[in-house]
């Protein structure tokens, strides 16, 4: 799974030619911790497919979450062609994430 920073967000997400699912999370967040194995499994299942699975620690990177109005975590956003296409808040199932990616 790709780990994003404020510095890499533009090149890895906004300029990506494939959809990118970004999990905005923090280590102290219980629901975020429950999402980690789901995100890891999704990343494994999507390996080799035209999609990126990524996460961004909101404690270490505050610029990007602020730009996208992230007020509660976990918040997951699917970016397509450089734009936020779908936003999911709270813990999600792997099927919900796949559906959001439309794969």
C-alpha positions as CSV (number, residue, x, y, z in Angstrom):
1,X,0.0,0.0,0.0
2,X,1.3,3.4,-1.0
3,X,2.0,5.8,1.9
4,X,1.3,9.4,0.9
5,X,2.7,12.7,2.2
6,X,1.7,16.3,1.4
7,X,4.7,16.4,-0.9
8,X,3.8,13.2,-2.9
9,X,0.0,13.7,-3.0
10,X,0.0,15.7,-6.3
11,X,2.2,13.3,-8.2
12,X,0.8,10.1,-6.8
13,X,-2.9,11.0,-6.7
14,X,-3.9,14.1,-8.7
15,X,-1.6,13.3,-11.6
16,X,-2.4,9.5,-11.6
17,X,-3.7,7.9,-14.8
18,X,-5.6,5.3,-12.7
19,X,-8.2,5.7,-9.9
20,X,-6.7,6.1,-6.4
21,X,-8.4,5.2,-3.1
22,X,-6.9,7.3,-0.3
23,X,-7.5,6.4,3.3
24,X,-7.0,9.5,5.6
25,X,-6.2,8.0,9.0
26,X,-4.3,8.4,12.3
27,X,-2.6,5.8,14.5
28,X,-4.7,6.8,17.6
29,X,-8.0,6.3,15.8
30,X,-9.7,3.0,16.7
31,X,-11.9,2.7,13.6
32,X,-8.8,3.6,11.5
33,X,-6.9,0.7,13.1
34,X,-9.8,-1.6,12.2
35,X,-9.6,-0.4,8.6
36,X,-5.9,-1.3,8.2
37,X,-6.4,-5.1,7.6
38,X,-9.2,-4.3,5.2
39,X,-7.0,-1.8,3.3
40,X,-4.1,-4.3,3.2
41,X,-6.4,-7.0,1.8
42,X,-7.8,-4.7,-0.8
43,X,-4.3,-3.6,-1.8
44,X,-3.4,-7.3,-2.3
45,X,-6.5,-8.1,-4.2
46,X,-6.0,-5.1,-6.5
47,X,-2.4,-5.8,-7.2
48,X,-1.8,-5.7,-11.0
49,X,-5.1,-3.9,-11.6
50,X,-5.3,-0.3,-12.9
51,X,-5.8,1.3,-9.4
52,X,-3.8,2.6,-6.5
53,X,-4.6,2.0,-2.8
54,X,-3.0,4.6,-0.5
55,X,-3.1,6.0,2.9
56,X,-2.2,9.3,4.5
57,X,-1.5,9.9,8.2
58,X,-3.4,13.1,9.0
59,X,-1.2,13.8,12.0
60,X,2.0,13.9,9.9
61,X,0.4,15.6,6.9
62,X,-2.1,18.4,7.7
63,X,-2.1,20.4,4.4
64,X,-3.8,17.9,2.1
65,X,-6.5,16.7,4.6
66,X,-7.3,20.4,5.2
67,X,-7.7,21.0,1.5
68,X,-10.3,18.2,1.3
69,X,-12.2,19.2,4.4
70,X,-11.3,16.0,6.3
71,X,-13.0,16.6,9.7
72,X,-13.4,13.0,10.9
73,X,-11.4,9.9,10.3
74,X,-11.3,7.4,8.7
75,X,-12.4,9.2,5.6
76,X,-11.7,7.5,2.3
77,X,-11.8,9.3,-1.0
78,X,-11.7,7.8,-4.5
79,X,-9.8,10.2,-6.9
80,X,-10.4,9.8,-10.6
81,X,-8.7,12.0,-13.2
82,X,-7.3,14.2,-10.4
83,X,-10.7,14.9,-8.8
84,X,-12.4,13.6,-5.7
85,X,-15.1,11.2,-7.2
86,X,-16.5,9.6,-4.0
87,X,-16.1,10.1,-0.3
88,X,-16.8,7.5,2.3
89,X,-16.7,8.2,6.0
90,X,-16.1,5.7,8.8
91,X,-15.1,2.1,8.6
92,X,-16.0,0.4,5.4
93,X,-16.1,-3.2,4.1
94,X,-13.9,-4.4,1.3
95,X,-17.0,-4.8,-0.9
96,X,-18.0,-1.1,-0.2
97,X,-14.5,0.0,-1.2
98,X,-14.5,-2.1,-4.4
99,X,-17.9,-0.7,-5.3
100,X,-16.5,2.8,-4.8
101,X,-13.7,2.1,-7.1
102,X,-16.2,0.6,-9.6
103,X,-14.1,-2.4,-10.4
